[in-house]
Amino acid sequence: MRVLTLGGGTVGRWVADMLCRRRHSVTVIDNDPENVRRLNSELDVRAIEGSASQATLLFQADVLSADLCLAVTGDDEVNIVGASMAKALGARRSIARVYAPALRDLSTFDYQSHFRIDSLLSLEQLSALELARAIRNPDSIPLEHFARGQLEVYELDVATGADAAGQRLTDLKLPSGVRVGSIARDGRMWIASGADETRPGDRVSLVGMPDDVAKARDLFSGSTGKKRASKVMVAGGGETGYHVAASLCSHGYRVTLLELAAHRCDILAKLLPEVTVVNANANRRSILEDEGAGTVDYFVACTGNDENNIMAGVEARELGASRVLCLVGRPDYANVVGKLGIDRAVSERDVVARQILGFLNEGAIISQRKLPNGAIAVCELEVMEGSRVTQAPLADLPLAGRCLIAGFQRDGFVRVPRADDTLQADDIVVALVDQDAAGECLPLFDRG
């Protein structure tokens, strides 16, 4: 595919190299002549010098034929303007990297929809969600970009004695915001339907709003009673640390956050009133010991420096932390930290690579991710004008057993559909699709 990358700095160069290795045609725009020289001499790309937010440069880079535009400069505003212009000038899909949390806050203004950008990606938020998910729902499937991250897919086994065991799905009293997406049994996986009956040992996937998914899990796991709130210590109060703490404290975790900069501590204390914010250096063993790092259920190191994260994680492990997670920028570090007693390492580059590669699709598909066994894919689809899925209610479409509409976004709001709902042009749909039936189901969303 043809990919236009706006920005040739650290992130832009890495993205361009990754895509070239996968044999995509890549053009890069960057305003630093030295970056342009290095890109042209060291990578198999076409690099152009100039501003990523100027229409003349976008035309020179052949934006009209671009399948995907990735705006990854170091300036949020340039990324938003560049991605928006690229989409308006003919790029099929556009993605902008942003840093400021306000740009992703739908309660104030919907920048993504206003500028008609397909996705706003934050390396810091994506990394934080990966770390938080490893604590909250280690079996959940990463769907950060689907429906603005408002939907979740969670896989679990049906326990013997669970309320759902031996029940037809139509008879289960599931929360309104969740659906059973798939069932796996005896080595076979299929899209669930209301007539299916779950059995002990089945592996099911729940799709829906995170809070409703959490409630529905008890029906299948058989767990009852209130659990002790897990204790988490987060080292580093930057954007990644902030998002980790915010995600966990909103789900009942007792979070302590260590941050060295006093002014940042003041900001965090206001933003996270339920989090214990401590002005301290997380790389000093004595401080970790004094603050109780050895008694926590989870220790998360995300200070912004790989070596500091690894050292803090090792110290926390030696002090007695039950599980240790680290954020690392270098993917090769992720392969060795396990030898140091660190349970999970998350690489920013690996997280973003999954996002970008998921957007390299054709037709109505915006992005897609396969479930672990590969038989079913979770797809984000754009409903095209005049497509066949807009011509009848969901219950009347030829999708049963082959494609499950798990949720859709309309006018900025996401919800789980009912059988009598009818899709409209420009809706964004999240669907579970049987790979064997994808050739028949996906064209239903294309332009008529």
N, C-alpha and C positions, 0 to 999 in steps of 0.2 A: 504494500500500500504506500501511498504518498503521504508523508508526514511533514508538516511545517512546524519547526520549533522556534519559538521566540525567546531568545536568550541563550547565550553560549558560555555562561559561567560554569561553576562547579556542577550544578544540577543539570543545566542544559547540555553540557558536554557529556555527562554520564548518560543522560536519556538518549542523546543522539547515538552514542557508541552502542548502547544496548539495542536500539532499533536497527542499526546497521548490521549488527551481528545476526539479527533475525531476518536479514535481507529485505528490509523495507527501504524505500527511497526517501532520503531525509534532506531537507533544506533548513538551514539555520540562519536567523537574522540576529546580529549582535552589534552594539554600537562601539565596541572596543576593537580597534584594528589588530591588536596583538592576539586577542581571542580568535578573530576571524582567520588570521594567518595560521595559527596552530591547528585550528579545525580543518582547514583546507589541506594542510600538509600531513596531518597525522590520522585523520579519519576519512572514510569514504563517503563524505557528505559535500554538499554545495553550501558554502558559507558566504553570506552577504553582509557587508558593513552598513549599518544605518539604524534608525529608530524603529522599534517593533510596533510603534503606534502610528506610523505614517502609511497612508494608503498606497503611495507610489512604491514603497519598498515591498508591501504585501503583494502588489501586482507583479513586481519584478520577480518575486519568489514563487509566482504561479499559484497564488492562493485559490484561483478558480478551480484547479484540479486537485486540491488537497483533500484527502479523506479525513484527516485529523489535524487540528492545529493545537499545539501545546504551548501555552504562554507561561514560561518559567523564569522570567527575569527576576531580579531582586527587588522589584518595585511592584507593589500590589496594584496600584492604579494603572500602571503601564500594562500589566497582565490582563486586567479586566477590559481595558479599552482595546488592546490588541486582539484578544480572543473574541470580543464582540464584533469588531470590524471584520475579522477573518470570517466569522460566521455570516455576517451580512454580505460579504463580497463573494461568497461561494463555497467556503470550506464546509464539508458535510457535517463534521462535528468539531466542537471547540471546547477546550478545557483550560482553566486559568488556575495557577497556583496562587494562593493567598496566605498571608500570615496573620493579619489583624483579625481577632475573633469577631469584631463587629460586622465584618463583611459576610459572615456566615450566620449571623443572628437574624432569624426570620421574624422575630418579634418587633424589630425596628424597621427593617427594609429588606425586601427580597432582591438582592443584587443579581442573583443568578437569572431569575426570570426577567427582570427589567432589561438586562443587557443581552438576553437571549443566548446565554452561555449554557452548554450542556452540563457542565459540572464545575464547581469550585472545590479544589483539593488543597488541603493543608497537610504538609508533611508532619507537623507537630501533632495535629488532632488525630490523624490516621494512626500514628505511632502510639499515641495515648490510648486510643480505642483498642488497639491490638493488645497492649499491656493490660488494660482494664478487663478485656474479654477473657484473657488467660486466667484472671482471678475470679470473675463473676460466673462466666459460662465457658469453661475450657473446651467443651464439646461443640460450642456454637460455630457456625460457618461465617467467615468474615464477609459482610455485605455493606461496607461502610458507605459506598457511593449510591447504593440502591435507594431510591425514594428519600434522598437526603439523609440516609442513615436512620430513618424512622421505622424501618422494618428489620426484623431479625429472623434468622433461621437457626433452630436449635435441634440437635439430634440427641435422642436418648433411647434407652432400652425399656420396654414395657416390663415392669416387675411383677412377679407372682403375687397375687393378692391385691394388686392395684385396682382402683375403681374402674379403670378403662379396660382391664383385661377381660376378654370374652364379651365385650360390648361392641355393638355396631356404632359407627361414627355418628350416625343420625341420632342415636339415643344418648350421646354424651352431652353433658351440659357444659360446653366449652364457653369461655368468655367470648364476647362478640368480636373482639379484635384479633382472633387467632384462628388458624385453620390447620388441620393435619395435612401436610403436603405430600409425604411419601411414606411408604411402608416397605421395609426390607425383611424378607423371611427366606430361610433356606437358600441363601446365595442369590436371591432374586429381589429386585427393587422395582416398585411401580408407583405411579401417581395414584394417590388415595381418592376414593369416592365414598359417598355417604353410605353405600351398602356394605363397605368393607368392615370386617370385624377384626379387632386387634387381639393378639394372643400373647401370653407371657413369652418373653424372649424376642419378640419382634423389635426391630429398630425403626422408630418413627421420627419424622422431622416435623417440627411445629414451626409455622410461619405466621408472623403477625407483629403487632405492636409489642415492644419489649416487656412492658408491664403485664400485658395479657399472656404473653408466652410464659413468663415467670409463674403466673397463677396456674396455668394449664399444666405445667410440669408435674405438679403433685398428683394429678389424676393418673399419670402414667408411671411415676416413680414410686408411688405408694408412701411417700414421706409425709409425716404428720408432726405437729407440734412446732413450737417456736425455737429456732436455733440461736445459739450464742452469736452475737455480732462479731465477725472476724476483725482482728486488729491489723491495720496496714500502716507501714511507714514509707513515705515517699521522699526520696532524696533529690532535691532540685525543684525550685518553684518557678521555672520558666513556663512557656506555653504548654509544653508536653506534661510537665508535672502538674500544672493547674488542671488540665483536662483529665488526667488520671484521677486526681483527688475529687474533682467535681462529679465524675462518673460513678465513683465508688461510694462517696458519702450520700448520694441521692438514692442508693440502694441499701442503706442501713449499715455500711461498714464504718468502723471507728478509725478515722484517718488522722495521722500525724504527718505534717509536712515540714521538712527542714530546708531552709533557704538562707544563704549567706548574706544577701543584700538586704539591709534594713528597710529601705524604701519599698522594695518589692514585697517584703513581709507585710507592710501596711496595706498594700493593694490587695494581697491575697486574703488577709484577714477580713477585709470588707466584702470581697467577692465570695468567700467561702466561710460563712459564719459558723458552720457546723464542723469545720476542720480545725484541729489544733495546729497553729502555725508557729514554728520555733525559728528564731533567728540564730542559726548555728551552721558550722561547717561540717557537712556530712562526711568529709574525708578524714575526720579525726576519730580514731577508735574510742578515745575517752568520751567524746560527745555521744557517739552511737550507744555506748554502754550506759551513760547517764540517762539518755532519753528512752531507753528500753528497747533497743533494736533486737536484743536477744530474746525478747518475749513476744514478738509479733508473729502473726500467721503468714504475712507476706511483707517482704522488703523490696521496694521498687526503686532502682537507681536510674535517674534520667536527668543528670546535671548539665548535659550539653557537651561533656567531654568523655570520650570513650574510656580512656585510662582511669579517670576518676570514678566512672561508673563501675568499672570492673573491680577496682580496689575497694570501693565502698561495699560492693556486693560480697566480696570475699570476707571482709571484716564482719559484715552482718551474719554471714553463714557461720563463721567461727564463734560468734557470740551466742548463736543459738536460734536465729530466725528459721522458721519452719520451711519457707520457700523463698527463693531469691530470684528476682527478675531484673534484667538490665537492658537498657537501650544502647545500641551500638551503631555508629555510622558506617563503619567498615564491615561489609558482609563477611570478610574472612575472619573477623573476630568472632562472629556468631558461631563459627565452627569449632572454636577452641575453648570458649568460656565454660562449656560443660565440664571440662577437665578440672576446672577450678572450683567446682562445687556450686556453680550457678545453674538453676533449674531451667531458666528460659531466657534466651537473648532475642531481642527484636531488632531487626535492622530496618532503619528508615528507608533505605534504598529498595529492599525486598518488598516492603509494604507498598511503596509507590509503584514499583515495577508491576505488581499484580493489578493495580488500578489502571495503569496506562495500557497494558496488554489487553485488559478486559474491554477497552473501548475500540479496539481494532476489529470492527465488524462491518457487515454490509446490510443494506436494506433497512428495515424497521428496527433492527437490533441496535440499541445504544451500547449496552455492555452485557457481558454474561460471565457466569462462573459455574463450573461443573461441581456437583456434589462428589464426595470422596470416591465413590465407586465408578463414576463416569457415566452411569446410565441416564442420569437426569441432570439438566442444567437449570440454573436460576438465571433468568434473562430479564433485563430491563428493556422494554419495548416502547417505541413511540407509535401511537395510533395515527395512521396517515388518513388524510382526507379521502373519503370514498371507499375506505377499506371495508372488507366484508364483516369484520367484527363490530362495525357500527350499525349494522342493519338488522340486528335482532338482540333480545336480551341474552345475557350470558348462558342461561339455562337452555336456550334454543340453539346455541352454537355447537358445531361438531367438535367439541374439545374434550368431552368426558373421557377420563382415563388416559388422556394423552397430554393435556395441557391444563394446569390449574392456575387461574388468576388469583394470586395471593393478596394483591393490593393494587390500588391505582391512585395516581396523583392528579388532581384537577383543581385549577385555580389556586395552587399553592398548598392545598390540603391533601393529606394522605389518609386513606381508610381502606378497610377490608371490605370487598364488595359482597352484595347479596345476589341471589340467583336471578332476581328480576331487574338488576341494574343493566343498563345499556351503555357501552363505551362510546365516547365521543372523540372526534378528531382532536389531536394535540394532547390527549390524555397520555400520561406516562404510566405504563403497566409493569408490575413485577409478576412474573409467571414462572412456574415450574414446568419444564418441558421435557417430555420423554425424548431422548435423543433419536430413537428409532422413528418417531413420528414428527420430528422437527421439520422435515421437508414438506409436510402437509399442513402443519399448524402455523408456522411462522409466516408463510405467504398471506395468511388471512389478515395480517396486520399491515401489509403493504398497501400502497396507494392503488385504488381501484381503477 
